[in-house]
Amino acid sequence: MLPLHLQPESHVPLYIQIRDQMRALVHSGELRAGDRIPASRELATHLGVHRTTVANAYAELESEGLIQGHVGRGTFILANSKIVTTMPSPSASRNGGVRWESLFADERGEEALSRLLPDVPGKAISFATAMPAGEFFPVEEFKTCCNAALHREGGKILQLGAS
């Protein structure tokens, strides 16, 4: 069984703890390409968590290209999988806010999509990702509007709900 150690009292969600620890096992070489990992139900029972928790961790790892599940065969570590550097969890910073820099992706959207959707022909338009074409987005106008709102309202504008 995988040497995973969860900290239920941590502010980091359990599925993120599982994802990060499995990523570290691949990075350290303890898990190698072609290795079969436990079924989500089996790992959930071993860790004492709900199966959905493990399924969410596996879904994240699969979206990163680290693992792939095969119906009837199991889930395996992929060869040539891109190791994603472990970012710190979006925990509270000293001033009580979220460390937003930890939420940014390591790669551009197009790069991630080309890795996740390698079979889409170059000239085809896929609407599966609901990602608008950048050349049609009015970036300068958006920037102007954001700057005007921030200048007028200050940090208040970033708060949710009524103030």
N, C-alpha and C positions, 0 to 999 in steps of 0.2 A: 504494500500500500504506500501511497505517496507520503513523504514526511512533511505534512502540512500542519501548522499549529495556529489555530485561530484565537483571536483575542476578542471575545464577545463584548467586553466592556469598552472597547475602542470606539472612537467616533467614526472610524473607517468601516464602511459596510462590509459584511462578511464576504459577499461575492467578489468585492475588490481585493480583499485579503487573499482569497483563493487564487484569483487571476494573477496578482502580483507574485505570489509565492511559486505558482506554476511557471510563470515567465522566468523567474530567477532560477528554477531547476533546469530549464532549457538552457539558459545563459551559462550556467555553471557546468553544463555537460552531464548532469545527473539524468536528464531526459534527453534522448537523442532522436534524430529523424527516424521514423518508422516505429518508435516505441508506442505501444498501446497503453492508453491511460484508462483508468477505471470508468465504468459506466456512471452516469450522473447519480442514479439511484444508489449504487454501491458506495460511491464516495460520500454521498449525503448521509447515509446510514453510519459510515465510519466516523464522519466528523460530527454527527449529531445535529445536522442542520436540515432544513427542508430541501427537497430535491430541486425546487425552483432556484434556490440560492446557487447551487452548483451549476444548474443549467444556464443561469445568467452569466456566470464566470466563463463557462465553456463558450457561450455565444460571443462574448467579448474576445476571447482568445481566437476563435474561428474568424471573426471579422478582422483581426489583426494578421491573419494568415499564418498563425502559429500551429493550429490544429485543424483537423478535418474529420468530421464524423461520416461514417458509412453505415447505412441501414443494414442490420444483420451481421456486420463485421466488427463494429466498434469505432472508437475515436482514436486517432493517431497523431503523433507529432509529425509535422510536415518537413520534408527535406527542403533545404534552402529557404527555410522560413526566416523572415526578416525579424530580427530581435528588436523589439520596441523598448527603448530605454525606459526604465521605471521612473515615472514622474511622481513627485510627492502627491499625496492625496490632497484634495482641495480643502485642507483643514483651515481652521481659523488662524489668522495671523495675530501678531501682538496687539494690534488695535481692534481686534474682535471681528474683522471682516474676513472674507474669503480670499485666499491667495489665487487670484484669477490666472496668473501666468501658468499655474499647474494644470489648467484646463485646456490649454491650447494644444492643437495637434502637432506632431513632429513632422508631418509632411503636408504638402498642399493637397487640396481636394481632388484635383485631376490625377495626381500621382496615386493616391489611395484608390480612386475609382478604377484606374487602369489595372491596378494590382488585384482588386476585388472582382472586377468584371472583365477578365482578359478576352472573352469570346465576343465582345461587342465590336462589330466592324468599325473601322475608323470614321467613315462618313455617316454612320447611323446616328440617329438621335434617340437616346434612351431616356424615357421619362420615369424610370423606376426609382431613381434617387431623389427626385423632386428638387434637383439642384439647378437653379436658373443659369443660363449662359452669362458669364461675366461681362461679355462685350455689350450686352443689352441692359445692364444695370447702370443707372446714372450715378456713378460713384461720386463725382464732384458735387452734384446737387445734394446727395445724401450727406456728404461731409459738411457742406454749408449749413444744412438744416440742423444737423447734430451739434455743430459748433454754436449756432445761434441759440438753440435750446439750452445747452450747457452754460452759455454766457448769461442768459436770462435767468435760469432757475438754479444754477450751481449744482452741488451734489444732491440737492433735494430730488432732482429728476430721476435719480437712480433708485429711489426708494419704491417699494411696491405698496399698493394700497393707498387709501386716503391719508392725508397728513393734516 
